[in-house]
Amino acid sequence: QVQLEESGGGLVQTGGSLGLSCAASVSIFSITVMGWYRQAPGKQRELVATMTRDGTTNYGDSGEGRFSFSRDNAKNTVYLQMNSLKPEDPAVYYCNVYYRWTAYWGQGTQVTVSS
């Protein structure tokens, strides 16, 4: 069982930046893949970015070029730095990990972008 605690969502203006964090209850070295996803109202959940145990990062279309996925091994925490936020970025952002053949999700954190 893995507990994920997300934080950092909120309101930001278009073009602004926002950082999200996700703290895991297990060592992130034991996690196969970590990721950030988002879901806007009426839309399917989509990939923002993933990072494998060895640090290989992959960005979805929504995150490529503007978002940055990083981690702090000592804190078992991963981060998503979002820059140049656009009107299409508002969504609930979810942290996800794949641990021992099971996927776990955080509770989600709301990101709102004002024009």
Secondary structure, DSSP 4 states (H G I P E B T S, - for coil): ---EEEE--EEEETT--EEEEEEESS-GGG-SEEEEEEE-TTS--EEEEEEETT--EEE-TTTTTTEEEEEEGGGTEEEEEE-S--TT--EEEEEEEEETTEEEE---EEEEEE-
